[in-house]
Amino acid sequence: MRNKVVVAGHACLDITPIFPGGIQASEIGDILKPGKLVTMNGVDIHTGGAVSNTGLAMKLLGADVTLAAKVGDDDFGRIILDSYRKYAADKGVIVDKYGKTSYSVVIAAPGIDRVFLHDPGCNDTFSIEDIKKIDFTDTALFHFGYPPIMKRMYENEGKELVEVMKYVKHQHIATSLDMASVDENSAAGEADWRSILANVLPYVDFFVPSIEETCWMLDRDRYKNISLYIDVDNDIKPIADECLELGAKVVMLKCGAPGIYYRTGNKTQITEISDNLGFDLDGWNDREGFEKSYIPDRVLSGTGAGDTTIAAFLAAVMKGYTFDMCIHLAAAEGASCITEYDALSGVRSLDDLCERIGNGWAKRDSRTQN
């Protein structure tokens, strides 16, 4: 039975300065002002990006995972490789002797949404040729993350990304795709994302981006009205329906603090995924709903919360959990992640999450206020 997972795409080093307790602000300018000295309380340095966050989280959750990413032959690259080696997950990593490793400085000030200072590094050169170097023996699931911050993946209406997903699908492997926020003023912001999604989603089984990312790509007018308040019927459902119409089989839209919206395809589409995974997805077809978030024990940082949400969902899929439990576990892992500064320290096992859910873990009252 095939039971392996390949997680590929964007990898970087996350550098998160830790603000001392007691600091509160409503705007980043309240803290970061020209000429002002801000005394910090240490720094958190961890691997980041979809490959690190989703891939290593799945590894922690018991999945047999191969990581496929590209790093430079530099100090940051060696830190990433050393970290992956601790999990015995470095075999699929390509070292580009002429490239530089991607990094992000994450400004996670209390009370303010995160600000990322990001260098894409050699993620921009990741290509189908790198994917062809991967050993897909016994692989049942392939997850690709963050094409909007990987130059080759969004150029030419996503031609390279389409080739990647098509190459994997032709090997009868189930596919999953996550996106990332797009800077409107960047080259990625000028790309035709509606065309990119129309080209790639026919090759995607599990489409697992955020509502903001997807709405920005498909409906800019609607996007302008969902930042503070999310209306499921008027804002989220039409976007999910369009993703299904474009070819995705299962859509899971992360909606931040309120929770997760899900929409699945018909029985024929779900059967296709089952055939590629090698086991039945009973009860998965024609599902629609909103999973409210669980109330976290504390909130330190949202770094990696979306990625670990996906990791729990996909790990639960691979372990044969019911559809409902896969969604519950996805929401539960996201609530666990934000209790720590990095993506992995808050990860809890699926068994632990099931126990807490079974014991009546409380959820947010509202599903729409963001």
One Martini backbone bead per residue (centre of mass of N, CA, C, O) as a GRO file, in nm:
protein
  370
    1MET     BB    1   0.094   0.037   0.023
    2ARG     BB    2   0.054   0.363  -0.021
    3ASN     BB    3   0.206   0.622   0.232
    4LYS     BB    4   0.336   0.865   0.102
    5VAL     BB    5   0.477   1.204   0.133
    6VAL     BB    6   0.500   1.509  -0.058
    7VAL     BB    7   0.668   1.820   0.022
    8ALA     BB    8   0.652   2.120  -0.169
    9GLY     BB    9   0.851   2.427  -0.227
   10HIS     BB   10   0.858   2.656   0.011
   11ALA     BB   11   1.165   2.777   0.172
   12CYS     BB   12   1.280   2.905   0.498
   13LEU     BB   13   1.392   3.155   0.726
   14ASP     BB   14   1.274   3.235   1.047
   15ILE     BB   15   1.282   3.567   1.200
   16THR     BB   16   1.178   3.632   1.546
   17PRO     BB   17   1.130   3.888   1.726
   18ILE     BB   18   1.088   3.940   2.078
   19PHE     BB   19   0.851   4.081   2.256
   20PRO     BB   20   0.778   4.223   2.529
   21GLY     BB   21   0.589   4.250   2.780
   22GLY     BB   22   0.328   4.513   2.753
   23ILE     BB   23   0.304   4.547   2.458
   24GLN     BB   24   0.088   4.783   2.287
   25ALA     BB   25  -0.086   4.809   1.964
   26SER     BB   26  -0.248   4.926   1.653
   27GLU     BB   27   0.029   5.005   1.514
   28ILE     BB   28   0.342   4.975   1.386
   29GLY     BB   29   0.418   5.286   1.434
   30ASP     BB   30   0.411   5.268   1.753
   31ILE     BB   31   0.697   5.105   1.748
   32LEU     BB   32   0.817   5.170   1.451
   33LYS     BB   33   1.049   5.426   1.467
   34PRO     BB   34   1.248   5.658   1.377
   35GLY     BB   35   1.513   5.631   1.615
   36LYS     BB   36   1.402   5.392   1.773
   37LEU     BB   37   1.440   5.197   2.066
   38VAL     BB   38   1.384   4.842   2.084
   39THR     BB   39   1.343   4.623   2.334
   40MET     BB   40   1.418   4.290   2.347
   41ASN     BB   41   1.337   3.910   2.402
   42GLY     BB   42   1.483   3.793   2.174
   43VAL     BB   43   1.492   3.503   1.942
   44ASP     BB   44   1.329   3.332   1.670
   45ILE     BB   45   1.466   3.038   1.499
   46HIS     BB   46   1.314   2.904   1.201
   47THR     BB   47   1.173   2.720   0.993
   48GLY     BB   48   1.003   2.792   0.681
   49GLY     BB   49   0.735   2.748   0.511
   50ALA     BB   50   0.565   2.494   0.370
   51VAL     BB   51   0.773   2.268   0.400
   52SER     BB   52   0.832   2.307   0.699
   53ASN     BB   53   0.549   2.334   0.828
   54THR     BB   54   0.384   2.108   0.689
   55GLY     BB   55   0.593   1.878   0.669
   56LEU     BB   56   0.687   1.862   0.973
   57ALA     BB   57   0.409   1.834   1.095
   58MET     BB   58   0.344   1.565   0.958
   59LYS     BB   59   0.578   1.418   1.087
   60LEU     BB   60   0.479   1.461   1.384
   61LEU     BB   61   0.193   1.309   1.294
   62GLY     BB   62   0.317   1.032   1.132
   63ALA     BB   63   0.415   1.088   0.858
   64ASP     BB   64   0.558   0.995   0.543
   65VAL     BB   65   0.808   1.235   0.468
   66THR     BB   66   0.905   1.438   0.188
   67LEU     BB   67   1.131   1.695   0.120
   68ALA     BB   68   1.097   1.969  -0.134
   69ALA     BB   69   1.375   2.186  -0.186
   70LYS     BB   70   1.554   2.511  -0.196
   71VAL     BB   71   1.895   2.597  -0.129
   72GLY     BB   72   2.170   2.749  -0.026
   73ASP     BB   73   2.533   2.787   0.003
   74ASP     BB   74   2.474   2.873   0.327
   75ASP     BB   75   2.398   2.946   0.644
   76PHE     BB   76   2.089   2.922   0.614
   77GLY     BB   77   2.094   2.648   0.467
   78ARG     BB   78   2.232   2.489   0.699
   79ILE     BB   79   2.010   2.530   0.907
   80ILE     BB   80   1.790   2.384   0.751
   81LEU     BB   81   1.930   2.112   0.713
   82ASP     BB   82   1.977   2.051   1.013
   83SER     BB   83   1.678   2.048   1.083
   84TYR     BB   84   1.590   1.818   0.886
   85ARG     BB   85   1.783   1.597   1.000
   86LYS     BB   86   1.635   1.562   1.276
   87TYR     BB   87   1.387   1.430   1.085
   88ALA     BB   88   1.481   1.275   0.837
   89ALA     BB   89   1.417   1.525   0.578
   90ASP     BB   90   1.674   1.597   0.350
   91LYS     BB   91   1.681   1.430   0.068
   92GLY     BB   92   1.498   1.653  -0.116
   93VAL     BB   93   1.723   1.865  -0.099
   94ILE     BB   94   1.844   2.145  -0.276
   95VAL     BB   95   2.170   2.269  -0.354
   96ASP     BB   96   2.247   2.598  -0.449
   97LYS     BB   97   2.558   2.724  -0.531
   98TYR     BB   98   2.425   3.010  -0.674
   99GLY     BB   99   2.239   3.060  -0.439
  100LYS     BB  100   1.994   3.179  -0.206
  101THR     BB  101   1.851   3.186   0.092
  102SER     BB  102   1.558   3.207   0.228
  103TYR     BB  103   1.394   3.483   0.414
  104SER     BB  104   1.231   3.591   0.731
  105VAL     BB  105   1.109   3.876   0.892
  106VAL     BB  106   0.909   3.863   1.186
  107ILE     BB  107   0.659   4.094   1.281
  108ALA     BB  108   0.517   4.018   1.614
  109ALA     BB  109   0.322   4.230   1.741
  110PRO     BB  110   0.122   4.309   1.979
  111GLY     BB  111  -0.198   4.359   1.822
  112ILE     BB  112  -0.057   4.284   1.538
  113ASP     BB  113  -0.017   4.212   1.241
  114ARG     BB  114   0.194   4.065   1.052
  115VAL     BB  115   0.532   4.128   0.936
  116PHE     BB  116   0.713   4.076   0.624
  117LEU     BB  117   1.060   4.018   0.551
  118HIS     BB  118   1.127   3.909   0.217
  119ASP     BB  119   1.341   3.650   0.069
  120PRO     BB  120   1.317   3.418  -0.190
  121GLY     BB  121   1.548   3.336  -0.345
  122CYS     BB  122   1.565   3.003  -0.477
  123ASN     BB  123   1.257   2.976  -0.514
  124ASP     BB  124   1.251   3.119  -0.800
  125THR     BB  125   1.397   2.842  -0.941
  126PHE     BB  126   1.188   2.652  -0.904
  127SER     BB  127   1.108   2.336  -1.077
  128ILE     BB  128   1.028   2.064  -1.263
  129GLU     BB  129   1.319   1.950  -1.249
  130ASP     BB  130   1.312   1.917  -0.940
  131ILE     BB  131   1.073   1.721  -0.927
  132LYS     BB  132   1.215   1.490  -1.108
  133LYS     BB  133   1.419   1.413  -0.858
  134ILE     BB  134   1.198   1.266  -0.724
  135ASP     BB  135   1.095   1.002  -0.519
  136PHE     BB  136   0.766   0.839  -0.580
  137THR     BB  137   0.773   0.596  -0.422
  138ASP     BB  138   0.480   0.525  -0.255
  139THR     BB  139   0.309   0.770  -0.337
  140ALA     BB  140  -0.012   0.937  -0.249
  141LEU     BB  141   0.092   1.241  -0.171
  142PHE     BB  142   0.086   1.590  -0.290
  143HIS     BB  143   0.238   1.895  -0.170
  144PHE     BB  144   0.195   2.245  -0.253
  145GLY     BB  145   0.370   2.561  -0.159
  146TYR     BB  146   0.371   2.906  -0.247
  147PRO     BB  147   0.371   3.017  -0.558
  148PRO     BB  148   0.353   3.343  -0.519
  149ILE     BB  149   0.681   3.309  -0.402
  150MET     BB  150   0.749   3.172  -0.703
  151LYS     BB  151   0.837   3.275  -1.000
  152ARG     BB  152   0.807   3.021  -1.190
  153MET     BB  153   0.497   2.963  -1.096
  154TYR     BB  154   0.365   3.255  -1.219
  155GLU     BB  155   0.464   3.248  -1.482
  156ASN     BB  156   0.297   3.213  -1.765
  157GLU     BB  157   0.026   3.131  -1.624
  158GLY     BB  158   0.158   2.880  -1.460
  159LYS     BB  159   0.318   2.666  -1.627
  160GLU     BB  160   0.501   2.527  -1.412
  161LEU     BB  161   0.281   2.445  -1.213
  162VAL     BB  162   0.124   2.269  -1.407
  163GLU     BB  163   0.354   2.070  -1.462
  164VAL     BB  164   0.378   1.967  -1.178
  165MET     BB  165   0.083   1.863  -1.131
  166LYS     BB  166   0.070   1.685  -1.385
  167TYR     BB  167   0.307   1.497  -1.325
  168VAL     BB  168   0.181   1.378  -1.067
  169LYS     BB  169  -0.099   1.285  -1.171
  170HIS     BB  170   0.025   1.080  -1.386
  171GLN     BB  171   0.106   0.897  -1.113
  172HIS     BB  172  -0.141   0.858  -0.928
  173ILE     BB  173  -0.153   1.124  -0.738
  174ALA     BB  174  -0.245   1.306  -0.492
  175THR     BB  175  -0.340   1.656  -0.461
  176SER     BB  176  -0.197   1.965  -0.317
  177LEU     BB  177  -0.286   2.325  -0.257
  178ASP     BB  178  -0.112   2.620  -0.166
  179MET     BB  179  -0.094   2.950  -0.079
  180ALA     BB  180  -0.030   3.314  -0.093
  181SER     BB  181   0.036   3.616  -0.045
  182VAL     BB  182   0.001   3.919  -0.242
  183ASP     BB  183   0.187   4.168  -0.377
  184GLU     BB  184   0.061   4.414  -0.570
  185ASN     BB  185   0.368   4.552  -0.631
  186SER     BB  186   0.451   4.298  -0.764
  187ALA     BB  187   0.500   4.061  -0.996
  188ALA     BB  188   0.276   3.879  -0.879
  189GLY     BB  189   0.052   4.109  -0.890
  190GLU     BB  190   0.059   4.101  -1.223
  191ALA     BB  191  -0.063   3.844  -1.236
  192ASP     BB  192  -0.291   3.600  -1.370
  193TRP     BB  193  -0.475   3.431  -1.138
  194ARG     BB  194  -0.720   3.324  -1.282
  195SER     BB  195  -0.560   3.168  -1.497
  196ILE     BB  196  -0.391   2.998  -1.311
  197LEU     BB  197  -0.628   2.849  -1.175
  198ALA     BB  198  -0.755   2.742  -1.436
  199ASN     BB  199  -0.497   2.568  -1.509
  200VAL     BB  200  -0.445   2.401  -1.222
  201LEU     BB  201  -0.713   2.283  -1.080
  202PRO     BB  202  -0.753   2.017  -1.253
  203TYR     BB  203  -0.480   1.905  -1.071
  204VAL     BB  204  -0.658   1.941  -0.799
  205ASP     BB  205  -0.783   1.808  -0.503
  206PHE     BB  206  -0.654   1.992  -0.268
  207PHE     BB  207  -0.775   2.313  -0.176
  208VAL     BB  208  -0.581   2.524   0.087
  209PRO     BB  209  -0.646   2.822   0.129
  210SER     BB  210  -0.726   3.136   0.175
  211ILE     BB  211  -0.972   3.362   0.139
  212GLU     BB  212  -0.800   3.609   0.072
  213GLU     BB  213  -0.626   3.493  -0.152
  214THR     BB  214  -0.859   3.390  -0.338
  215CYS     BB  215  -1.025   3.650  -0.364
  216TRP     BB  216  -0.801   3.819  -0.492
  217MET     BB  217  -0.777   3.632  -0.750
  218LEU     BB  218  -1.109   3.631  -0.829
  219ASP     BB  219  -1.228   3.897  -0.637
  220ARG     BB  220  -1.157   4.217  -0.571
  221ASP     BB  221  -1.423   4.343  -0.475
  222ARG     BB  222  -1.480   4.137  -0.251
  223TYR     BB  223  -1.210   4.163  -0.096
  224LYS     BB  224  -1.260   4.460   0.021
  225ASN     BB  225  -1.509   4.330   0.226
  226ILE     BB  226  -1.342   4.088   0.419
  227SER     BB  227  -1.134   4.187   0.640
  228LEU     BB  228  -1.355   4.229   0.894
  229TYR     BB  229  -1.601   4.066   0.743
  230ILE     BB  230  -1.755   3.742   0.719
  231ASP     BB  231  -1.961   3.612   0.461
  232VAL     BB  232  -2.050   3.312   0.374
  233ASP     BB  233  -2.271   3.336   0.145
  234ASN     BB  234  -2.142   3.605  -0.005
  235ASP     BB  235  -1.814   3.538   0.009
  236ILE     BB  236  -1.728   3.227   0.027
  237LYS     BB  237  -1.906   3.035  -0.143
  238PRO     BB  238  -1.849   3.156  -0.430
  239ILE     BB  239  -1.545   3.088  -0.425
  240ALA     BB  240  -1.566   2.783  -0.384
  241ASP     BB  241  -1.740   2.725  -0.632
  242GLU     BB  242  -1.530   2.826  -0.837
  243CYS     BB  243  -1.309   2.623  -0.768
  244LEU     BB  244  -1.475   2.379  -0.859
  245GLU     BB  245  -1.526   2.476  -1.152
  246LEU     BB  246  -1.204   2.480  -1.213
  247GLY     BB  247  -1.135   2.163  -1.059
  248ALA     BB  248  -1.161   2.122  -0.778
  249LYS     BB  249  -1.253   1.878  -0.525
  250VAL     BB  250  -1.131   2.014  -0.256
  251VAL     BB  251  -1.234   2.280  -0.032
  252MET     BB  252  -1.017   2.473   0.200
  253LEU     BB  253  -1.093   2.768   0.378
  254LYS     BB  254  -0.909   2.990   0.544
  255CYS     BB  255  -1.054   3.227   0.812
  256GLY     BB  256  -0.901   3.234   1.054
  257ALA     BB  257  -1.041   3.284   1.356
  258PRO     BB  258  -1.326   3.168   1.280
  259GLY     BB  259  -1.217   2.942   1.046
  260ILE     BB  260  -1.364   2.686   0.825
  261TYR     BB  261  -1.422   2.630   0.487
  262TYR     BB  262  -1.623   2.379   0.308
  263ARG     BB  263  -1.595   2.200  -0.017
  264THR     BB  264  -1.728   1.937  -0.221
  265GLY     BB  265  -1.755   1.709  -0.447
  266ASN     BB  266  -1.844   1.457  -0.617
  267LYS     BB  267  -1.829   1.120  -0.634
  268THR     BB  268  -1.641   1.100  -0.878
  269GLN     BB  269  -1.418   1.287  -0.765
  270ILE     BB  270  -1.365   1.129  -0.499
  271THR     BB  271  -1.292   0.860  -0.633
  272GLU     BB  272  -1.033   0.962  -0.767
  273ILE     BB  273  -0.885   1.014  -0.504
  274SER     BB  274  -0.908   0.731  -0.385
  275ASP     BB  275  -0.746   0.588  -0.607
  276ASN     BB  276  -0.477   0.749  -0.548
  277LEU     BB  277  -0.457   0.677  -0.238
  278GLY     BB  278  -0.591   0.369  -0.181
  279PHE     BB  279  -0.866   0.480  -0.048
  280ASP     BB  280  -1.155   0.551   0.101
  281LEU     BB  281  -1.396   0.844   0.092
  282ASP     BB  282  -1.628   0.826   0.291
  283GLY     BB  283  -1.846   1.101   0.298
  284TRP     BB  284  -1.714   1.343   0.101
  285ASN     BB  285  -1.943   1.413  -0.072
  286ASP     BB  286  -2.122   1.696  -0.080
  287ARG     BB  287  -1.980   1.912   0.110
  288GLU     BB  288  -2.089   2.173   0.354
  289GLY     BB  289  -1.920   2.429   0.562
  290PHE     BB  290  -1.850   2.551   0.907
  291GLU     BB  291  -1.556   2.564   1.106
  292LYS     BB  292  -1.499   2.642   1.408
  293SER     BB  293  -1.296   2.767   1.627
  294TYR     BB  294  -1.080   2.710   1.871
  295ILE     BB  295  -0.993   2.794   2.185
  296PRO     BB  296  -0.714   2.917   2.291
  297ASP     BB  297  -0.489   2.936   2.553
  298ARG     BB  298  -0.314   3.123   2.361
  299VAL     BB  299  -0.144   3.421   2.208
  300LEU     BB  300   0.159   3.473   2.014
  301SER     BB  301   0.134   3.343   1.706
  302GLY     BB  302   0.049   3.294   1.351
  303THR     BB  303   0.281   3.127   1.274
  304GLY     BB  304   0.179   2.848   1.077
  305ALA     BB  305  -0.129   2.791   1.116
  306GLY     BB  306  -0.215   2.717   0.827
  307ASP     BB  307  -0.008   2.484   0.786
  308THR     BB  308  -0.103   2.305   1.034
  309THR     BB  309  -0.387   2.272   0.940
  310ILE     BB  310  -0.311   2.113   0.687
  311ALA     BB  311  -0.146   1.890   0.820
  312ALA     BB  312  -0.380   1.767   0.982
  313PHE     BB  313  -0.566   1.709   0.750
  314LEU     BB  314  -0.372   1.524   0.581
  315ALA     BB  315  -0.298   1.325   0.807
  316ALA     BB  316  -0.590   1.232   0.852
  317VAL     BB  317  -0.637   1.125   0.574
  318MET     BB  318  -0.400   0.909   0.582
  319LYS     BB  319  -0.548   0.771   0.851
  320GLY     BB  320  -0.875   0.755   0.790
  321TYR     BB  321  -1.050   0.971   0.866
  322THR     BB  322  -1.308   1.138   0.881
  323PHE     BB  323  -1.421   1.420   0.759
  324ASP     BB  324  -1.503   1.560   1.022
  325MET     BB  325  -1.231   1.503   1.172
  326CYS     BB  326  -1.043   1.648   0.978
  327ILE     BB  327  -1.166   1.928   1.037
  328HIS     BB  328  -1.133   1.936   1.340
  329LEU     BB  329  -0.820   1.896   1.340
  330ALA     BB  330  -0.748   2.145   1.181
  331ALA     BB  331  -0.860   2.353   1.385
  332ALA     BB  332  -0.702   2.250   1.636
  333GLU     BB  333  -0.410   2.297   1.529
  334GLY     BB  334  -0.433   2.600   1.488
  335ALA     BB  335  -0.487   2.660   1.796
  336SER     BB  336  -0.209   2.540   1.887
  337CYS     BB  337   0.001   2.707   1.727
  338ILE     BB  338  -0.062   3.008   1.855
  339THR     BB  339   0.091   2.938   2.141
  340GLU     BB  340   0.340   3.000   1.959
  341TYR     BB  341   0.598   3.142   1.764
  342ASP     BB  342   0.605   2.888   1.604
  343ALA     BB  343   0.493   2.617   1.405
  344LEU     BB  344   0.588   2.347   1.598
  345SER     BB  345   0.566   2.373   1.918
  346GLY     BB  346   0.229   2.342   1.911
  347VAL     BB  347   0.218   2.063   1.821
  348ARG     BB  348  -0.032   1.809   1.823
  349SER     BB  349  -0.154   1.524   1.841
  350LEU     BB  350  -0.422   1.359   1.725
  351ASP     BB  351  -0.494   1.222   1.991
  352ASP     BB  352  -0.496   1.476   2.167
  353LEU     BB  353  -0.711   1.626   2.004
  354CYS     BB  354  -0.936   1.417   2.028
  355GLU     BB  355  -0.956   1.432   2.334
  356ARG     BB  356  -1.025   1.734   2.358
  357ILE     BB  357  -1.273   1.729   2.182
  358GLY     BB  358  -1.424   1.505   2.352
  359ASN     BB  359  -1.409   1.713   2.616
  360GLY     BB  360  -1.517   2.002   2.499
  361TRP     BB  361  -1.390   2.203   2.324
  362ALA     BB  362  -1.409   2.523   2.278
  363LYS     BB  363  -1.573   2.764   2.078
  364ARG     BB  364  -1.647   2.998   1.888
  365ASP     BB  365  -1.929   3.188   1.842
  366SER     BB  366  -1.816   3.310   1.586
  367ARG     BB  367  -1.779   3.271   1.216
  368THR     BB  368  -1.741   3.588   1.084
  369GLN     BB  369  -1.554   3.736   1.274
  370ASN     BB  370  -1.214   3.868   1.217
   0.00000   0.00000   0.00000
